[in-house]
Structure formats: C-alpha cells, structure tokens
Amino acid sequence: MPSILVKNAKFAITMDEKRRILRDCAVAVRDGKIAAIGKNEKIEKEYSSADTVIDASKMMVCPGLINAHCHTTQQLAKGLADNVFLPTWIHDRLYPFEANQKPEEVYLSALACFVEAIKTGTTYLADPGGYHMERVVNAAEEIGIRAVLARSLVDIHASGRPIPESIREGADEALRAGEDFVKKYNGAANGRVHAWFSLRTERMVSNELCSGVKKLADKYHVGIESHVSSNLDSVNRHKEVFRGKTPIKRYEEAGVLGPNLLIVHANWLTDEEIELVKNFDVKVVHCPTAGAAGGYGTFKVGKFVEMMEKGITVSLGHDSAAESNFIDMIRVAQMVGAHRDVRLDATLFPPETLLEMLTVNGSKALLSEAEVGSLQVGKKADFVLFDLERPEMIPLHNPVSNLIHSGSGEAANTVIIDGKVVMQNRKIETVNETEVLNKAQKAAEEIVDRAGLNAYTMPAWKYYDS
C-alpha cells in the first residue's frame, strides 16, 4: 500500500484524549494507518520518501466525519418525502420505491450517496439496510468508503400499514437473511465494510425476531441498528402492537439492550427508557435534519441534552436523501444548535461538542473507536483536508468554530480513507463522478415511474416550456 505524507498543514484537530490542536504540522501514513503526526519539519524530514506527498498549505487536517445513520438505498428517492408525515412516507412511498428497485439501481443509489458523502468530508457511515444490500457492499468497495451495512429485517405486516408482498418475510426467513449477510460480507473491502444486523423499525419487529437478532449479533460480535421512537406516531403504534409497552422497555424484555445496540432518532424516550439506555450502554444517533423535516418533535421533546449529561454516547446522522435532503454532516451538526433556541440556553452544544459527535462519538457508536475517530498513531488513516482559504473560513480565529459554525462540507478538499487518497482537489479518484450521477438520475426516474410515484415528484408550481 502506498505511503503518504501530508505536509505544511496549518492545523490538525487531533480529537485525541487531550483534544490537541496542532499548528504547522504534518501527517505520515503507512500501511493504511497513521504512522506519525507532529511538527512539520520533523515529520517531513523523516518521511520525505513517501510515495505520495500532499502539500496542505492553508488547509486543516481533521478526522473523517462519521454519519451514523444513512439510507444509501434511498438516495434516489430525494424529494419524495417533502412535507408528509412519517407513516405516509414509509408505507405509501418508501416501501413501494424499495420494492421496485433493481439490484443495479441499488448499486447506483449507493454510489451516488457515497459521492455526496465523500465530497462533504464523510469517510464512514452506517446504513440500517434495504434490500439487495450486496450491491451496496460492491459500491462501498469500489469507491473506497468505510461503512456499517445491514440487511433490512422486518416481520410484522399489520393492516393499515401496507408493505409490498414482494418484500414480506417471517421471523425465520428474516433471521436467515440477516445472518447470511453478516457471514458473507462482514470484513469485506479490506475490512472497510462491517456487516451488522438490523431491527429496522421497532413497531415492525416481533419479540422472536428481536431475541434472535440479539443472539446472532453477539455470536458474530457485531452491532444492531434500529429505528426507535422517531415520533409520537411511532411510539403510539408500538403501544398498539405490543399492549401498551414503550419501545425500549419492550426491547429490554426481549433481551435486545446492550452495548452493541444503536438506536436511531430516539426523540420520544421516557425518563425510564433513558435510564435503561444508560445502564445498558446503548448508543444513540441524533438525526436533527430529518426530525426537523418530518416534524418528529426532535427539538420540542427530544432529551439529547439530558442523555449527554448522563454520559450516553450520542452521535449524528443525516437519515436519508428523502428526509434530510442533504448528506453534508457539518450542516447536520449546525442544525443541532436549534436546541439552544428551544432551551433558551446559548451555552448548549458548542462547536467542540458538535465535532466530538461527528468523530469520536460516531466511532464509539459504530464500535470502531479503536480504529477511527481521531488522528493518532496506529489508527486507520481516515482524515480530511479542509480548505481554509474559502470565503466562509475568513477570518480564522478559532479553527473548530470556523469549521462547524461557519463552514460546510464543501470545504473538504482532499479525503483519505484507509490510507488511500479517495478525493484530491475536489475530484474523486476512484469512480467517474459525472458518469455515476448521470446514471443515477436516469435510474431514479425509472424507479419512480415503475413504482407509480410520479405524482409525488411534481412541484407545487406548474412547469412552462417558455
């Protein structure tokens, strides 16, 4: 594997235990890992023979951003969920869309998603799964991103909440599909792909499926992703199906809670449930942009401040292109600031905390803190060079503040993942970006037409030819 020297960086935000910010520094990469980080003069001299030398003058080095909740298979559904409530989106639009996706279209959706992610500084993401997920593995392997991937598992198909017949499964069938995916793909792409299990939606998974998934996840030493308490309807529907029980309480009884469970959204947790999350070391993904788009109650009732005060690991996710509409994780982090307004407290979520949520917390949530999340010798070389000459970065007094509060992911100039240059000078090196996006556009139109969803793509205002 080629060695890399990144020299002359103005800053490096290490995110190590001391949260050091280095000035006038360099980073050396060997065998896919960080070999050295420190004063430029020393590192440059020692690693001058590197195969690839990148001049990072007027740039800042930062650990790769981590998106702990991302639906890659929904990238081509962008615009289909505007201004509708969650049940309408899921059952009237999403499931028909997924049921009509061909394997090649899933692959193109994932590639398009990964292109947007990399171009905005994300090096690692987690997908709770759709169908034909082997094609998402193929896309991740080709473009060079790091990912947690799972196959969607659901076994409750209640009346009034339709699921297309073609993707309905029982508990045994779902367990076999989930186990097959983990056995085949965990560790794929030179270890960049981590295959997990998915209890896709709390109100659509039986106790039998829950307990079976937990046993398998523990057996294979992998994690479990699950949407939990996204909005009030989710909680009420769960109570209808499971005799008044709240989701986390029911998961406790089914034996699902544990350090390898990652719950997504978690906007409507009770105080009792938050204590269970803390006691079982369950990890949480806060999805502020999706919550704001869907009217989930994320800021009105969400207790993310309290969770973090209790030491619960809270990471960040964008959710999907149909709800968040963008994958730029810096913009996602900026939305978290809405908690300040709702709580009338300007001290909440300073930029340093938001960057922790995007890096070290994300790595903990994805059970990868020993590998990524900070710039430290021995860790995987996943990092981003952000351009400090862009207008929004001037003047620069506090690099963390500028990155999180003033900037966006568009400031990402160069992206290195697993010791490989995946993007340099805003150009993705591993795939033909233009070709990917052109094919994705065509595929999106064909899926929408095949699924009968054309009416939902139309703007409120009429088109005119002239």
Helices and strands as residue ranges (DSSP letters): E 4-13, E 21-30, E 33-39, H 40-46, E 52-55, E 59-63, E 65-67, G 72-77, H 86-87, I 88-94, H 95-99, H 103-119, E 122-127, H 133-143, E 146-150, G 165-167, H 171-185, E 193-201, G 202-204, H 207-220, E 224-228, H 232-241, H 247-253, E 261-265, H 271-279, E 283-286, H 288-294, H 304-309, E 314-316, H 329-336, H 338-343, H 351-358, H 360-365, E 383-387, G 391-393, H 399-401, I 402-406, G 409-411, E 412-417, E 420-424, E 427-428, H 433-451, G 454-457
